[in-house]
Amino acid sequence: MKQKTNKNKYSQNTKIKQNKEKELKKNNNNSGFYYSFLTIILLLCLIQITISAVLNISKIISYNAKIIQIKNTRDAALALNEQLKDNIKNFSDVKGLEAIARNNLKMSSEDEVLVIINSSDEKEKNNEKNKFIGLIKHD
């Protein structure tokens, strides 16, 4: 009888072990699926992070180029502003107005005699105009 109970216990123990092994295999299969799923999710996250980093770097480069362009425009505007301030100072002064009238408008004051010296380029232009006028007179 002891042998039968030992055999029954042994067979029960083996059945229990087999059931536990089956449960472990199921758990291992389930955990393997979960690990695979998590690996795929992590790879997708890594790809997204990489794409975002590349886009951010390209934006930084383009913004730096725009900043440099704006600084150059600002510097040019400041230089023009300084030049205009100097011109305002010159125009507000009587001597500056006289110089502009003398050089650009071919004017002179009461005590001065205006002498205009044509350069060779201006003479050629005047000669061409005179030739054209002469041709018109002959027709």
VOTOR-483629 format. One record per residue (C-alpha): residue number from 1; x, y, z; residue in three letters. Coordinates in nm, 4 decimals, always signed. Layout:
% VOTOR-483629
(pt NUM,(X,Y,Z),ala)
...
***
This chain:
% VOTOR-483629
(pt 1,(+0.0000,+0.0000,+0.0000),met)
(pt 2,(+0.2831,+0.2293,+0.0689),lys)
(pt 3,(+0.4070,+0.1709,-0.2789),gln)
(pt 4,(+0.0712,+0.2646,-0.4265),lys)
(pt 5,(+0.0525,+0.5850,-0.2268),thr)
(pt 6,(+0.4120,+0.6630,-0.3185),asn)
(pt 7,(+0.3309,+0.5977,-0.6834),lys)
(pt 8,(+0.0169,+0.8128,-0.6565),asn)
(pt 9,(+0.2140,+1.0897,-0.4866),lys)
(pt 10,(+0.4862,+1.0618,-0.7480),tyr)
(pt 11,(+0.2347,+1.0773,-1.0306),ser)
(pt 12,(+0.0622,+1.3716,-0.8655),gln)
(pt 13,(+0.3955,+1.5471,-0.8160),asn)
(pt 14,(+0.4865,+1.4944,-1.1798),thr)
(pt 15,(+0.1459,+1.6243,-1.2907),lys)
(pt 16,(+0.1892,+1.9304,-1.0696),ile)
(pt 17,(+0.5390,+1.9870,-1.2096),lys)
(pt 18,(+0.4104,+1.9517,-1.5634),gln)
(pt 19,(+0.1291,+2.1999,-1.4924),asn)
(pt 20,(+0.3792,+2.4448,-1.3430),lys)
(pt 21,(+0.6066,+2.4056,-1.6432),glu)
(pt 22,(+0.3132,+2.4726,-1.8769),lys)
(pt 23,(+0.2231,+2.7830,-1.6783),glu)
(pt 24,(+0.5857,+2.8997,-1.6869),leu)
(pt 25,(+0.5974,+2.8484,-2.0642),lys)
(pt 26,(+0.2780,+3.0499,-2.1036),lys)
(pt 27,(+0.4203,+3.3236,-1.8809),asn)
(pt 28,(+0.7469,+3.3170,-2.0765),asn)
(pt 29,(+0.5567,+3.3442,-2.4050),asn)
(pt 30,(+0.3502,+3.6347,-2.2684),asn)
(pt 31,(+0.6555,+3.8119,-2.1272),ser)
(pt 32,(+0.8412,+3.7592,-2.4570),gly)
(pt 33,(+0.5526,+3.9260,-2.6412),phe)
(pt 34,(+0.5536,+4.2169,-2.3968),tyr)
(pt 35,(+0.9303,+4.2603,-2.4291),tyr)
(pt 36,(+0.9055,+4.2568,-2.8083),ser)
(pt 37,(+0.6239,+4.5100,-2.7984),phe)
(pt 38,(+0.8205,+4.7374,-2.5630),leu)
(pt 39,(+1.1289,+4.7065,-2.7842),thr)
(pt 40,(+0.9304,+4.8209,-3.0885),ile)
(pt 41,(+0.7832,+5.1128,-2.8930),ile)
(pt 42,(+1.1292,+5.2171,-2.7713),leu)
(pt 43,(+1.2692,+5.1998,-3.1253),leu)
(pt 44,(+0.9871,+5.4235,-3.2504),leu)
(pt 45,(+1.0609,+5.6711,-2.9702),cys)
(pt 46,(+1.4301,+5.6679,-3.0599),leu)
(pt 47,(+1.3494,+5.7375,-3.4255),ile)
(pt 48,(+1.1197,+6.0245,-3.3248),gln)
(pt 49,(+1.3878,+6.1759,-3.0999),ile)
(pt 50,(+1.6457,+6.1538,-3.3788),thr)
(pt 51,(+1.4169,+6.3235,-3.6317),ile)
(pt 52,(+1.3321,+6.5988,-3.3821),ser)
(pt 53,(+1.7000,+6.6597,-3.3088),ala)
(pt 54,(+1.7844,+6.6917,-3.6789),val)
(pt 55,(+1.4952,+6.9335,-3.7373),leu)
(pt 56,(+1.5929,+7.1434,-3.4358),asn)
(pt 57,(+1.9542,+7.1663,-3.5532),ile)
(pt 58,(+1.8427,+7.2784,-3.8999),ser)
(pt 59,(+1.6159,+7.5428,-3.7438),lys)
(pt 60,(+1.9033,+7.6684,-3.5294),ile)
(pt 61,(+2.1239,+7.7040,-3.8376),ile)
(pt 62,(+1.8569,+7.8932,-4.0328),ser)
(pt 63,(+1.7789,+8.1217,-3.7378),tyr)
(pt 64,(+2.1485,+8.2028,-3.6937),asn)
(pt 65,(+2.1698,+8.2946,-4.0620),ala)
(pt 66,(+1.8657,+8.5218,-4.0219),lys)
(pt 67,(+2.0196,+8.6814,-3.7121),ile)
(pt 68,(+2.3393,+8.7585,-3.9046),ile)
(pt 69,(+2.1388,+8.9067,-4.1928),gln)
(pt 70,(+1.9347,+9.1240,-3.9546),ile)
(pt 71,(+2.2514,+9.2434,-3.7776),lys)
(pt 72,(+2.4054,+9.3415,-4.1118),asn)
(pt 73,(+2.0877,+9.5279,-4.2072),thr)
(pt 74,(+2.0870,+9.7039,-3.8705),arg)
(pt 75,(+2.4527,+9.8060,-3.9088),asp)
(pt 76,(+2.3838,+9.9426,-4.2576),ala)
(pt 77,(+2.0834,+10.1358,-4.1256),ala)
(pt 78,(+2.2920,+10.2792,-3.8412),leu)
(pt 79,(+2.5619,+10.3904,-4.0876),ala)
(pt 80,(+2.2996,+10.5521,-4.3120),leu)
(pt 81,(+2.1485,+10.7196,-4.0060),asn)
(pt 82,(+2.4862,+10.8653,-3.9106),glu)
(pt 83,(+2.5392,+10.9879,-4.2669),gln)
(pt 84,(+2.1971,+11.1525,-4.2676),leu)
(pt 85,(+2.2715,+11.3204,-3.9340),lys)
(pt 86,(+2.5941,+11.4593,-4.0797),asp)
(pt 87,(+2.4028,+11.5834,-4.3852),asn)
(pt 88,(+2.1486,+11.7555,-4.1602),ile)
(pt 89,(+2.4326,+11.9273,-3.9757),lys)
(pt 90,(+2.5862,+12.0370,-4.3068),asn)
(pt 91,(+2.2546,+12.1640,-4.4458),phe)
(pt 92,(+2.1801,+12.3613,-4.1338),ser)
(pt 93,(+2.5128,+12.5437,-4.1695),asp)
(pt 94,(+2.5336,+12.8347,-4.4185),val)
(pt 95,(+2.8716,+12.7219,-4.5541),lys)
(pt 96,(+2.7308,+12.3766,-4.6260),gly)
(pt 97,(+2.4414,+12.5250,-4.8227),leu)
(pt 98,(+2.6795,+12.7446,-5.0207),glu)
(pt 99,(+2.8974,+12.4440,-5.1066),ala)
(pt 100,(+2.5947,+12.2473,-5.2269),ile)
(pt 101,(+2.4731,+12.5419,-5.4352),ala)
(pt 102,(+2.8183,+12.5936,-5.5831),arg)
(pt 103,(+2.8937,+12.2277,-5.6649),asn)
(pt 104,(+2.5574,+12.0798,-5.7577),asn)
(pt 105,(+2.3486,+12.3714,-5.8751),leu)
(pt 106,(+2.6301,+12.5660,-6.0455),lys)
(pt 107,(+2.5507,+12.8793,-5.8489),met)
(pt 108,(+2.7843,+13.1462,-5.7126),ser)
(pt 109,(+2.7605,+13.4250,-5.4627),ser)
(pt 110,(+2.7663,+13.7958,-5.5537),glu)
(pt 111,(+3.1423,+13.8354,-5.5143),asp)
(pt 112,(+3.2392,+13.5131,-5.6953),glu)
(pt 113,(+3.2869,+13.4249,-6.0592),val)
(pt 114,(+3.1782,+13.0768,-6.1619),leu)
(pt 115,(+3.4193,+12.8906,-6.3855),val)
(pt 116,(+3.3024,+12.5522,-6.5242),ile)
(pt 117,(+3.5681,+12.3211,-6.6590),ile)
(pt 118,(+3.4402,+12.0375,-6.8743),asn)
(pt 119,(+3.6278,+11.7136,-6.8671),ser)
(pt 120,(+3.7019,+11.5198,-7.1870),ser)
(pt 121,(+3.4025,+11.2901,-7.1311),asp)
(pt 122,(+3.1692,+11.5842,-7.0992),glu)
(pt 123,(+3.3170,+11.7454,-7.4120),lys)
(pt 124,(+3.2552,+11.4291,-7.6117),glu)
(pt 125,(+2.8957,+11.4174,-7.4922),lys)
(pt 126,(+2.8478,+11.7831,-7.5829),asn)
(pt 127,(+3.0027,+11.7227,-7.9268),asn)
(pt 128,(+2.7690,+11.4318,-7.9911),glu)
(pt 129,(+2.4727,+11.6488,-7.8942),lys)
(pt 130,(+2.5926,+11.9273,-8.1223),asn)
(pt 131,(+2.6369,+11.6846,-8.4148),lys)
(pt 132,(+2.2867,+11.5541,-8.3637),phe)
(pt 133,(+2.1507,+11.9080,-8.3479),ile)
(pt 134,(+2.3470,+11.9938,-8.6612),gly)
(pt 135,(+2.1971,+11.7030,-8.8455),leu)
(pt 136,(+1.8534,+11.8116,-8.7505),ile)
(pt 137,(+1.9186,+12.1659,-8.8825),lys)
(pt 138,(+2.0304,+12.0397,-9.2239),his)
(pt 139,(+1.7144,+11.8398,-9.2872),asp)
***
